Amino acid sequence: MFPKYVLLVSAAGTLLLAACGGGGTAQSYTVGGSVSGLTTTGLVLANGADTVGVPANATSFTLPTSVTTGTAYAVTVKTQPTHLTCAVNNGSGTM
């Protein structure tokens, strides 16, 4: 039997300051966060249908699809890595 570890993955929208003004185009930003304790392969994180594989020893992740301002996001563990149990902290909110 393999030991069970808990890996904490934090997700938060990447916040950028934008100048105020006209234009009317909605801004969008990437969702990413930090990873700690990932020593093996197989972790896949998801925000709905958007997924990203996180390699062993990674310290951060960024989902490939941007989220429009005002849109909700919820990062979850889609696939657990080999011999580890991962959890997401602060993985949901509104961009």
C-alpha positions, -999 to +999 in steps of 0.1 A: +000+000+000+013+035-009+012+063+016-014+089+011-003+125+009-024+156+005-011+181-021-026+216-018-031+235-050-041+271-048-060+288-076-067+324-081-073+346-111-043+365-123-053+401-116-040+429-137-046+466-135-061+481-166-065+518-174-100+531-172-116+544-204-140+536-232-139+506-255-165+484-241-146+452-247-147+427-218-113+419-203-102+383-197-075+369-176-059+335-170-066+313-140-036+299-123-020+293-090+007+277-069+014+240-064+034+224-036+045+189-028+038+174-062+065+147-066+049+125-092+031+127-125-006+124-134-022+155-119-048+171-141-066+203-130-098+215-146-120+246-148-151+231-165-139+216-198-106+235-197-078+212-184-041+213-177-017+185-169+007+195-141+042+179-143+060+165-113+079+191-092+058+219-107+054+250-085+027+267-105+000+261-131-020+282-156-051+270-173-049+275-211-083+293-216-088+329-203-118+338-182-138+369-189-143+395-162-175+388-143-174+350-151-172+324-124-144+299-123-140+267-102-107+248-104-110+211-094-087+181-095-098+161-125-072+133-122-052+125-091-015+120-095+002+086-090+002+077-053-008+112-041-041+127-031-045+164-041-069+191-030-076+226-043-077+255-019-094+288-028-101+274-063-134+292-070-146+327-074-156+353-100-130+369-122 
